[in-house]
Amino acid sequence: MSVLLLSPPLSSREGANPTPHACRGKIYISSGKFCSCRCHITTLFENDRHFSHLSTLEREMAFRTEMGLYYSYFKTIVEAPSFWNGMWMIMNDKVTEYPLVINTLKRFNLYPEVVLASWYRIYTGVMDFIGLQTKTCWTVNRGERLSPVESCEGLGDPASFYVAVIFLLNGLMMSLFFIYGTYLSGSRLGGLVTVLCYFFNHGECTRVMWTPPLRESFSYPFLVLQMLLLTYILRTPNINRGSLIALCVSNVFFMLPWQFAQFVLLTQIASLFALYVVGYIDSLKLQKILCAHMASLALCFILMFGNSMLLTSYYAASLAVIWVSFGRIHFKCLGMYFCTIRFAWLFGTVTLKYLTSLIFGVAHISNLLKSKFFGYKDFDTLMYTCAAEFDFMEKETPIRYTKTLLLPVVLVVFGIIIMKVSDSFSELTISSFGGVLRRALVYHALQLLAYTVLGILIMRLKLFLTPHLCVMASLVCSKQLFGWLFGKIQPKTLVFAILAIMAIEGSANLQNQWNIMGEFSNLPQEELLEWIKSSTRQDAVFAGAMPTMASVKLSALRPIVNHPHYEDAGLRARTKIVYSMYSRKPAKEVKKELLRLGVNYYILEESWCIRRTKPGCSMPEIWDVEEPANAGKIPLCNLMSKDPRPYFNTVFQNSIYRVLKVTRE
C-alpha cells in the first residue's frame, strides 16, 4: 500500500517530500472515511431488511435471484465436512444444471465466495479453539398465525459474516477514493471533495447497501485501486516492475469476481490507445501497460479453468488489435488520420470479437449492443433489455447529478481540460502541455467520456460513471487547472463554498436514504420452500423462473435445471425451454421438453403471465417476437392456472406460486 500513499508529483507540490505529519494526516482521514462509509451502508442495509432479526431461512430468501445463487456456493463450502470437500462439491456440481455436472468455478465468478468461506472456517475454528462465542441466538415471535423462528446475530452466523466482509471491503474503498482524489488533484481538499460527492450522490454510485452479494460489490473496489495505480504509472517517467505487478494483480482482482469487468477494461484500453495515437504516452510505456493487462487476462483465464468468455471478449480483441498495430502508427496523429486510426482499431476489435463469438457461441453481448443501436430483438436480448438495469439511463439521472452540483462542476473541469488540449494542439507543443496538465488528466477525461457512453447505454453501468464524476470533481482543487483562479481567491474558500451548495441537495439525499425503514418478509415463498423440503424427495428436480430457482437451490437444496446466471449459451437454451410455459405453445410440446431435461416439478408464477416492466416486455409478448406464428393464442400459463391436466398436476398452491408435477404418462 506504500504506492497509494505517494504524494502528488513534484511539480504540483510546494515541497519535495511529504512530511511524516502529512502522511499521518492522510492515514487518519482515510480511516475516518472508511469507518463512515462502512457504518453508512451497514445502517442502510439493516434499516431496509432488519437483517439482524431474521431467521436463517429469511436471510437466505433476502438474497434474491443471482444473489442467492452466489451465496449458495458460500453456504456449500461452509457446511461441507472440510474446505477441500466443499471445493470439490462446487467444482463437480450436480445440482445447479441438472443432470449436468459442471465446474462452477469455471462457469461463474465464485472466487469471492471461496475466499470468504475459507476465512469463515478459519475464524470459527480459531474462536472455537480458544472458547470465544461468535454468535448470540434468540427466538423471535412473528405474531399471529406465524411460528416463532430462531435468529442469530454475530460473525459466527454465516450470512452475517458474509455481508460484514462485503461492507468492510466497500468501506476500505472509500479510503481509496480519498487517496485517489488527493493524488489526482494534488490536494487533500480534492480527496475531501471526492468523498463528499460520493456520499451526496450515494444512491447513484452503488447498490451494495441493497444487494451486497452482487459481483460488483466485490469487484469495483479493485477497479478504484487499479485506476489509482494506473494514474501513478502515467505520471511516472520510468515505470518500475513493482508498479506493473501491482497493476496486473489489481486487474486480476477486478476481473475474477465480475463478468462485466471486460467492458470497463475495454474502455480503459481505448482511452490509453487514444493517448498513444496523439503522442501523450510513448510506445514503450503503452507496451508495458498492455503486457500487464495481457498477463492478468491470461492469469484469469487459467484461474477460471479456461472460461471462453474471457478470450472472446471485446477487451481481449482490442488488446490483440493494438498489439499488432505497434510500429505502424506515428505519434501526434491529428485530424483525419487520427479518425482513421481509431476507426481501424474499432473495426479490428469488432471483427475479431465477431469471429471468436462464432467459434465459441457467445454472441449474446454483441446482440445486446445491436439492440441498443439498431433495435435488434430476439428472446435472449429481450431477457436482458426488459430488465430495468439493462435499459438506457433514466432521464432523471442527469437532473439528480445537476441538483447536487456534481455535473456542473465536472463540466467546468472537463471544459478546462479541453481548452488546454486545444491550446496544445494549436501550438503543436504536446510535450510542454504535458508539463502543465499531465497526461493522467487527459486520460481521466477520455475515461469519463467512455463511462458516459456505458452509463447511457446500460443503466447498470452508471456505477462506473457516477464515482468517476466524483473523482473528476476533485480536480476543482487542482493548481494545474485552476492556478490562475487561486491567485485571486483562496482555494479553501472556493472549495468550501462549492461543497456548501452541494450539501443542500446532498444532505437531503442522505436523509431520504436514512428514512428508508422496512422489514423483510416473504411468506408465500417461505411456504413454498418449507413445502418443498417436507413434501418432495431430496433428488426431486425443479424448473421455473430464474429468481425462484436460486432460492430453491439455496434453501431447499433441490436440483434445478435453470438459474439466474444467464451468460452461458447452454443455460440460455435451457431457460428458453423452461420459459416456454409462458409462451403460446401446446402443453404437450412443453411437457416433452421439460421431461427431456429431467424436470419433476414446475413452479408456475401466474404474475409472470401478465406483468411487464414496459410495453413489449411481458413473457407472452417476448415469445411473440420469437414465434410470431403463435401470436393471438391464449398463453399456456393462463391455461395451466385454470386446469393443468392431463400433462401436469397441481400439488401445491398459494397466493403467488403453483407447483405443477410433470406427469410421466
C-alpha positions in Angstrom: 0.0 0.0 0.0 3.0 2.3 0.1 2.4 3.2 -3.5 -1.0 4.5 -2.6 0.4 7.0 -0.1 2.7 8.7 -2.6 2.2 12.4 -2.7 1.3 14.3 -5.9 4.1 14.8 -8.4 6.8 17.3 -7.5 5.6 19.9 -9.9 2.3 20.1 -8.2 3.5 20.4 -4.6 5.3 23.1 -2.6 7.9 20.8 -1.1 9.9 17.8 -2.4 8.9 15.2 0.2 5.8 14.7 2.3 6.4 15.1 6.0 5.5 12.3 8.4 2.9 14.5 9.9 1.2 14.9 6.4 1.3 11.1 5.9 -0.2 10.5 9.3 -2.9 13.1 8.5 -3.8 11.3 5.3 -4.0 7.9 7.1 -6.2 9.4 9.8 -8.6 11.0 7.3 -8.7 7.8 5.2 -9.5 5.8 8.3 -12.3 8.2 9.1 -13.7 7.8 5.5 -13.6 4.0 5.9 -15.5 4.0 9.1 -18.1 6.5 8.0 -18.8 4.6 4.7 -18.9 1.2 6.4 -21.3 2.4 9.1 -23.5 4.2 6.4 -24.0 1.2 4.2 -24.4 -1.2 7.2 -27.1 1.0 8.7 -29.0 1.3 5.4 -28.9 -2.4 4.9 -30.1 -3.1 8.4 -32.9 -0.4 8.2 -34.2 -1.9 5.0 -34.2 -5.6 5.9 -34.0 -5.7 9.7 -31.4 -8.3 8.8 -30.1 -9.0 12.3 -33.5 -10.2 13.5 -34.3 -12.5 10.5 -34.2 -16.3 10.7 -31.7 -18.2 8.6 -34.3 -19.0 6.0 -35.5 -15.4 5.8 -31.9 -14.2 5.4 -31.4 -16.6 2.5 -34.7 -15.5 0.9 -33.5 -11.9 1.2 -30.7 -12.8 -1.2 -32.9 -12.9 -4.2 -32.2 -14.1 -7.8 -28.4 -14.3 -8.6 -27.5 -13.1 -5.1 -29.0 -16.3 -3.7 -27.2 -18.4 -6.4 -23.8 -16.9 -5.5 -24.4 -17.2 -1.7 -25.4 -20.9 -2.1 -21.8 -21.8 -3.0 -20.5 -20.0 0.0 -23.0 -22.0 2.1 -21.9 -25.2 0.4 -18.3 -24.7 1.3 -19.1 -23.5 4.8 -21.4 -26.5 5.6 -19.1 -29.1 3.9 -17.1 -31.5 6.2 -13.9 -29.7 5.2 -12.9 -26.8 3.0 -11.4 -29.0 0.3 -14.5 -31.2 0.3 -16.6 -28.1 -0.3 -14.3 -27.1 -3.1 -14.7 -30.5 -4.7 -18.5 -30.1 -4.4 -18.6 -26.8 -6.2 -16.2 -28.0 -8.9 -18.3 -31.1 -9.5 -21.7 -29.5 -9.1 -24.7 -31.8 -9.8 -27.4 -29.5 -8.5 -27.2 -26.2 -10.5 -27.9 -27.5 -14.0 -29.3 -31.0 -13.6 -28.4 -33.5 -15.0 -25.1 -31.9 -16.0 -22.1 -31.9 -13.8 -20.4 -28.5 -14.0 -17.4 -26.8 -12.6 -19.0 -23.7 -11.1 -15.6 -22.0 -10.6 -15.2 -22.1 -14.4 -18.8 -21.1 -15.2 -19.4 -18.4 -12.6 -17.3 -15.8 -10.8 -17.1 -17.5 -7.4 -13.7 -16.7 -6.1 -15.1 -14.2 -3.6 -17.3 -17.0 -2.1 -14.3 -19.3 -1.9 -12.2 -16.8 -0.1 -14.9 -15.7 2.3 -15.8 -19.3 3.1 -12.2 -20.1 3.9 -12.0 -17.0 6.1 -15.2 -18.0 7.9 -14.0 -21.6 8.5 -10.7 -20.2 9.9 -12.5 -17.6 12.0 -15.0 -20.0 13.6 -12.3 -22.7 14.0 -10.0 -20.3 15.9 -12.8 -18.9 18.0 -14.0 -22.4 18.9 -10.4 -23.4 19.8 -10.0 -20.5 22.3 -13.5 -20.8 23.5 -15.0 -17.5 22.5 -18.6 -17.2 21.5 -19.2 -16.0 17.9 -22.9 -15.5 17.8 -25.9 -14.9 20.0 -29.2 -16.6 19.3 -32.8 -16.0 20.4 -36.4 -16.8 19.5 -38.3 -14.2 17.5 -42.1 -14.1 17.9 -43.5 -13.2 14.5 -47.1 -12.6 15.5 -50.4 -14.5 15.0 -50.5 -17.5 12.6 -46.7 -17.4 12.2 -44.4 -19.8 14.0 -41.6 -18.4 16.1 -38.1 -18.5 14.5 -34.6 -18.6 15.8 -32.5 -15.6 14.9 -28.7 -15.4 15.4 -26.5 -12.3 15.5 -22.7 -12.1 15.3 -19.9 -13.1 12.9 -20.5 -16.7 13.7 -23.7 -16.6 11.6 -22.7 -17.3 8.0 -24.9 -14.7 6.4 -23.9 -12.0 8.8 -20.2 -12.8 8.3 -20.7 -12.7 4.5 -22.3 -9.3 4.4 -20.0 -7.9 7.0 -16.9 -8.6 4.9 -18.6 -7.1 1.9 -19.3 -3.9 3.8 -15.8 -3.9 5.2 -14.3 -4.0 1.6 -16.6 -1.2 0.4 -15.6 0.9 3.4 -12.0 0.4 2.5 -12.9 1.6 -1.0 -13.9 5.0 0.5 -10.4 5.3 1.9 -9.1 4.6 -1.6 -11.3 7.3 -3.1 -9.9 9.8 -0.7 -6.3 8.9 -1.6 -7.3 8.8 -5.3 -8.8 12.3 -5.2 -5.9 13.6 -3.2 -3.3 12.2 -5.6 -5.0 13.2 -8.8 -5.7 16.8 -7.7 -2.6 17.4 -5.6 -4.6 18.5 -2.6 -6.2 16.8 0.4 -9.1 19.1 -0.3 -9.6 17.2 -3.6 -9.8 13.9 -1.6 -12.5 15.5 0.6 -14.4 16.7 -2.5 -14.4 13.2 -4.0 -15.6 11.5 -0.8 -18.4 14.1 -0.1 -19.6 14.0 -3.7 -19.8 10.2 -3.4 -21.9 10.5 -0.2 -24.1 13.2 -1.7 -24.8 11.0 -4.7 -24.6 7.7 -2.9 -27.8 6.3 -4.4 -26.3 6.8 -7.9 -22.9 5.4 -7.0 -23.6 2.0 -5.7 -26.2 -0.7 -4.9 -24.1 -2.5 -2.3 -26.4 -1.5 0.6 -29.4 -3.1 -1.1 -27.7 -6.1 -2.9 -24.5 -7.0 -1.2 -23.8 -10.3 -2.9 -23.8 -8.9 -6.4 -20.4 -9.3 -8.2 -19.9 -5.5 -8.4 -19.7 -5.4 -4.6 -16.5 -7.5 -4.7 -15.1 -6.2 -8.0 -15.5 -2.4 -8.1 -13.2 -1.6 -5.1 -10.3 -3.2 -7.0 -11.1 -1.1 -10.1 -10.6 2.0 -7.9 -7.2 0.6 -6.8 -6.3 -0.3 -10.4 -7.1 3.2 -11.7 -5.1 4.8 -8.9 -2.2 2.6 -9.8 -2.6 3.5 -13.5 -2.6 7.2 -12.7 0.7 6.7 -10.8 2.2 4.9 -13.8 1.1 7.5 -16.2 2.7 10.2 -14.1 5.9 8.4 -13.5 8.6 8.8 -16.2 10.2 5.5 -15.6 7.9 2.6 -14.7 9.3 0.2 -12.1 8.4 -3.5 -12.2 6.6 -3.3 -8.8 4.1 -0.9 -10.3 3.3 -3.1 -13.2 3.0 -6.2 -11.0 0.6 -4.2 -8.7 -1.4 -3.2 -11.8 -1.6 -6.8 -13.0 -2.7 -8.1 -9.6 -5.4 -5.4 -9.3 -6.6 -6.3 -12.8 -7.0 -9.9 -11.7 -8.9 -9.0 -8.6 -11.2 -6.8 -10.6 -11.8 -9.3 -13.4 -12.2 -12.5 -11.4 -15.3 -11.6 -9.4 -17.4 -10.0 -12.3 -18.2 -11.0 -15.8 -18.9 -7.4 -16.9 -15.3 -6.2 -16.0 -14.3 -6.7 -19.6 -16.4 -3.7 -20.7 -14.6 -1.3 -18.3 -11.2 -2.6 -19.2 -12.1 -2.2 -22.9 -12.8 1.5 -22.4 -9.5 1.9 -20.5 -7.6 0.3 -23.3 -9.4 2.6 -25.8 -8.5 5.7 -23.7 -4.9 4.7 -23.4 -4.7 3.9 -27.1 -6.0 7.4 -27.9 -3.3 8.9 -25.7 -0.7 6.9 -27.6 -2.0 7.9 -31.0 -1.8 11.6 -30.3 1.6 11.3 -28.6 0.8 11.7 -24.9 2.4 8.4 -24.0 5.2 6.6 -25.8 5.0 3.1 -27.3 7.3 1.6 -24.6 5.0 2.8 -21.7 1.9 1.6 -23.5 3.5 -1.8 -24.3 4.4 -2.3 -20.6 0.8 -1.4 -19.6 -0.6 -3.7 -22.2 1.7 -6.5 -21.0 0.3 -6.1 -17.5 -3.2 -6.3 -19.0 -2.5 -9.4 -21.1 -0.8 -11.1 -18.2 -3.8 -10.5 -16.0 -6.1 -11.7 -18.7 -4.1 -14.9 -19.1 -4.0 -15.5 -15.4 -7.7 -15.1 -15.1 -8.2 -17.5 -18.0 -6.2 -20.1 -16.1 -7.8 -19.4 -12.7 -11.3 -19.8 -14.3 -10.3 -23.1 -15.9 -10.3 -21.8 -19.5 -13.6 -19.8 -19.4 -14.1 -18.9 -23.1 -15.9 -15.6 -22.3 -12.6 -14.1 -21.3 -10.8 -14.7 -24.6 -13.9 -13.9 -26.7 -14.5 -10.5 -25.1 -14.1 -7.1 -26.8 -11.4 -6.5 -24.2 -9.2 -9.4 -25.4 -9.9 -8.5 -29.1 -8.8 -4.9 -28.5 -5.6 -5.9 -26.8 -4.7 -8.1 -29.8 -5.5 -5.4 -32.3 -3.5 -2.8 -30.6 -0.5 -5.1 -30.0 -0.2 -5.9 -33.7 -0.6 -2.2 -34.6 2.7 -1.1 -32.9 5.2 0.3 -35.4 2.5 1.2 -37.9 1.3 4.4 -36.1 3.1 7.7 -35.8 2.8 10.0 -32.8 0.7 13.1 -32.9 -1.8 11.7 -35.4 -4.3 14.5 -35.8 -7.3 15.3 -37.9 -8.5 12.7 -40.4 -5.5 10.4 -39.8 -6.5 10.2 -36.1 -10.0 9.3 -37.0 -8.8 6.7 -39.5 -6.6 5.0 -36.9 -9.4 5.0 -34.3 -11.8 3.5 -36.9 -9.3 0.9 -37.8 -8.9 -0.1 -34.2 -12.7 -0.3 -33.7 -13.2 -2.2 -36.9 -10.5 -4.7 -36.0 -11.8 -5.2 -32.5 -15.4 -5.8 -33.6 -14.3 -8.1 -36.4 -12.1 -10.2 -34.1 -14.8 -10.3 -31.5 -17.4 -11.4 -34.1 -15.2 -14.3 -35.4 -14.4 -15.6 -31.9 -18.1 -15.4 -31.0 -19.0 -17.5 -33.9 -16.4 -20.1 -32.9 -17.4 -20.3 -29.2 -21.1 -19.4 -29.5 -21.1 -16.3 -27.2 -22.8 -13.7 -29.4 -25.3 -12.5 -26.8 -23.2 -9.5 -25.8 -22.9 -8.4 -29.5 -26.7 -8.9 -29.9 -27.3 -6.8 -26.8 -25.2 -3.9 -28.3 -27.1 -4.4 -31.6 -30.4 -4.0 -29.8 -29.2 -0.7 -28.4 -28.1 0.8 -31.7 -30.3 -0.9 -34.3 -33.4 -2.2 -32.4 -32.4 -5.8 -32.8 -34.7 -8.2 -30.9 -34.7 -11.9 -30.1 -35.6 -13.9 -27.0 -32.2 -13.7 -25.2 -31.8 -10.0 -26.0 -35.2 -9.1 -24.7 -34.5 -11.0 -21.5 -31.7 -8.5 -20.9 -33.2 -5.3 -22.2 -36.5 -5.8 -20.5 -34.7 -5.7 -17.1 -34.5 -2.2 -15.8 -30.8 -2.4 -15.1 -30.0 -3.1 -18.7 -32.2 -0.3 -20.1 -30.9 3.1 -21.1 -30.1 5.6 -18.4 -33.1 7.2 -16.8 -33.8 10.8 -17.9 -33.9 11.8 -14.2 -30.3 10.7 -13.6 -28.6 13.8 -15.1 -31.1 16.0 -13.3 -30.1 14.4 -10.0 -26.4 15.0 -10.9 -27.2 18.6 -11.5 -29.1 19.2 -8.3 -26.1 18.1 -6.2 -23.9 20.4 -8.4 -21.8 17.3 -9.4 -22.4 17.6 -13.1 -21.9 21.4 -13.4 -18.5 21.1 -11.5 -17.3 18.3 -13.7 -18.4 20.0 -16.9 -16.3 23.0 -15.8 -13.3 20.8 -15.1 -13.8 18.9 -18.4 -14.1 22.2 -20.3 -10.8 23.5 -18.8 -9.1 20.2 -19.9 -10.5 20.5 -23.4 -9.2 24.1 -23.6 -5.8 23.1 -22.5 -5.8 20.2 -25.1 -6.9 22.6 -27.8 -4.3 25.1 -27.0 -1.5 22.5 -27.0 -2.6 21.2 -30.4 -2.9 24.6 -31.9 0.7 25.4 -30.7 1.8 21.8 -31.6 3.5 21.6 -28.2 2.2 18.4 -26.6 5.3 18.0 -24.5 5.0 21.4 -22.9 1.3 20.8 -22.5 2.1 17.6 -20.6 4.2 19.6 -18.2 1.3 21.9 -17.5 -1.6 19.4 -17.3 -0.1 15.9 -17.1 -1.2 13.1 -19.3 -3.1 11.5 -16.5 -5.7 14.2 -16.6 -6.2 13.7 -20.3 -6.6 10.0 -19.7 -9.3 10.7 -17.0 -11.2 13.0 -19.3 -11.2 10.3 -22.0 -12.2 7.7 -19.4 -15.1 10.0 -18.4 -16.4 10.0 -22.0 -16.2 6.2 -22.2 -18.0 5.8 -18.9 -20.7 8.2 -20.0 -21.3 6.1 -23.1 -21.5 2.9 -21.0 -23.8 4.5 -18.5 -26.2 5.9 -21.1 -26.4 2.6 -23.0 -26.8 0.3 -19.9 -28.1 1.9 -16.7 -26.4 -0.8 -14.5 -23.1 0.5 -15.7 -23.6 4.0 -14.4 -22.0 2.7 -11.2 -18.8 3.4 -13.1 -19.8 6.8 -14.3 -21.0 8.4 -11.0 -18.0 7.6 -8.9 -15.7 8.7 -11.7 -17.6 12.0 -11.8 -16.8 12.3 -8.1 -13.1 11.7 -8.8 -13.1 14.3 -11.6 -14.8 16.8 -9.3 -11.6 16.6 -7.1 -9.8 18.5 -9.9 -11.6 21.7 -8.9 -8.8 21.8 -6.3 -6.0 21.3 -8.9 -3.5 24.1 -9.2 -2.6 22.7 -12.7 -6.1 23.6 -13.9 -7.2 26.5 -11.7 -3.9 28.1 -10.6 -4.9 31.2 -12.4 -8.0 31.4 -10.3 -6.4 30.5 -7.0 -4.2 33.6 -7.3 -7.4 35.7 -7.0 -9.3 33.6 -4.4 -8.3 31.3 -1.7 -8.7 27.6 -2.8 -10.3 26.7 0.5 -12.9 29.5 0.2 -13.9 28.3 -3.3 -14.0 24.6 -2.4 -16.0 25.0 0.8 -18.4 27.3 -1.0 -19.0 24.6 -3.7 -19.3 21.9 -1.0 -21.9 24.0 0.9 -24.1 24.3 -2.2 -23.6 20.6 -2.9 -24.7 19.8 0.7 -28.1 21.3 0.3 -29.4 18.6 -2.0 -26.8 16.1 -0.9 -27.9 16.1 2.7 -31.5 15.7 1.6 -30.4 12.6 -0.5 -28.7 11.1 2.6 -31.8 11.9 4.8 -34.0 10.1 2.2 -31.8 7.0 2.5 -31.8 7.1 6.2 -35.6 7.3 6.3 -36.0 4.0 4.4 -37.3 1.6 7.0 -38.5 -1.9 6.4 -38.5 -5.5 7.5 -38.0 -8.4 5.1 -40.9 -10.8 4.8 -41.9 -13.2 2.0 -44.4 -15.6 3.5 -45.6 -17.1 0.1 -42.0 -18.1 -0.8 -41.4 -19.3 2.8 -44.4 -21.6 2.5 -43.2 -22.8 -0.9 -39.7 -23.7 0.4 -41.0 -25.3 3.5 -43.4 -27.5 1.4 -40.6 -28.5 -0.9 -38.3 -29.5 2.0 -41.1 -31.5 3.7 -43.0 -33.0 0.7 -40.6 -33.8 -2.1 -37.6 -36.2 -2.4 -34.1 -34.9 -2.0 -33.4 -35.6 -5.6 -36.6 -34.1 -7.0 -35.7 -31.8 -9.9 -37.3 -28.3 -10.2 -37.8 -25.7 -13.0 -39.3 -22.3 -13.0 -38.5 -18.6 -13.0 -34.8 -17.9 -12.6 -35.1 -15.8 -9.3 -37.1 -18.5 -7.7 -34.8 -21.3 -8.8 -31.9 -19.6 -7.0 -33.9 -19.8 -3.7 -34.9 -23.4 -4.3 -31.3 -24.4 -4.7 -30.1 -22.3 -1.8 -32.7 -23.0 0.8 -34.4 -26.3 -0.3 -31.2 -27.8 -1.6 -33.0 -29.4 -4.5 -31.6 -29.9 -8.0 -32.6 -27.2 -10.6 -32.3 -27.1 -14.4 -32.0 -23.3 -14.8 -30.7 -20.3 -12.8 -30.1 -16.5 -13.0 -26.5 -16.6 -14.3 -27.6 -16.1 -17.9 -24.3 -15.6 -19.7 -23.7 -19.2 -20.8 -25.2 -20.3 -24.2 -26.3 -23.7 -22.9 -28.0 -22.2 -19.9 -29.8 -19.7 -22.1 -31.1 -22.6 -24.2 -32.3 -24.4 -21.1 -34.0 -21.2 -19.8 -35.8 -20.8 -23.1 -37.2 -24.3 -22.7 -38.3 -23.6 -19.1 -39.9 -20.3 -20.0 -41.9 -21.9 -22.8 -44.5 -22.4 -20.1 -45.2 -18.6 -20.6 -45.4 -19.0 -24.4 -48.4 -19.9 -26.5 -47.1 -23.4 -27.4 -49.2 -26.5 -26.8 -48.9 -28.1 -23.3 -47.9 -31.4 -24.8 -44.8 -29.9 -26.5 -43.7 -28.0 -23.4 -44.1 -31.1 -21.2 -42.0 -33.2 -23.7 -39.1 -30.7 -23.5 -39.3 -30.5 -19.7 -39.1 -34.3 -19.4 -36.1 -34.2 -21.7 -34.4 -32.0 -19.0 -35.5 -34.4 -16.3 -37.9 -32.0 -14.6 -40.2 -33.4 -11.9 -41.8 -30.2 -10.7 -42.5 -26.9 -12.4 -43.0 -23.8 -10.2 -45.5 -21.6 -12.0 -45.9 -17.9 -11.1 -49.1 -16.6 -12.5 -48.0 -13.0 -12.2 -45.3 -13.7 -14.9 -48.2 -14.1 -17.4 -49.2 -10.5 -17.2 -46.6 -8.4 -15.6 -44.2 -6.3 -17.8 -41.7 -3.6 -17.0 -42.6 -1.8 -20.2 -44.6 -2.3 -23.4 -43.5 -5.5 -25.2 -41.8 -7.0 -22.1 -44.4 -9.4 -20.8 -43.3 -13.0 -21.2 -46.1 -13.8 -23.8 -45.0 -10.6 -25.8 -41.4 -11.7 -25.7 -42.4 -15.1 -27.1 -44.5 -13.4 -29.8 -41.2 -11.9 -31.1 -39.6 -15.4 -31.1 -42.7 -17.2 -32.5 -44.9 -14.7 -34.4 -47.0 -17.6 -35.8 -48.4 -18.3 -32.4 -49.4 -14.6 -31.6 -53.0 -14.3 -30.7 -53.3 -17.7 -29.0 -54.0 -18.0 -25.3 -50.7 -18.1 -23.3 -50.1 -21.6 -21.8 -49.5 -20.2 -18.4 -53.1 -18.9 -18.3 -54.4 -22.4 -19.2 -52.2 -24.0 -16.6 -53.5 -21.7 -13.9 -57.1 -22.9 -14.6 -56.5 -26.6 -15.2 -53.1 -28.1 -15.9 -54.4 -31.6 -16.6 -53.6 -34.0 -18.2 -50.0 -33.1 -18.7 -49.4 -31.6 -15.2 -51.0 -31.9 -11.8 -51.2 -29.2 -9.2 -49.6 -30.4 -5.9 -49.1 -27.1 -4.1 -50.7 -23.6 -4.4 -50.7 -20.3 -2.5 -51.3 -16.7 -3.5 -48.1 -16.5 -5.6 -46.8 -19.9 -6.5 -48.4 -23.0 -8.1 -46.3 -26.2 -8.2 -47.1 -28.4 -11.1 -45.9 -32.0 -11.1 -45.0 -33.3 -14.5 -46.9 -36.4 -15.3 -44.9 -39.3 -16.7 -47.6 -40.9 -18.9 
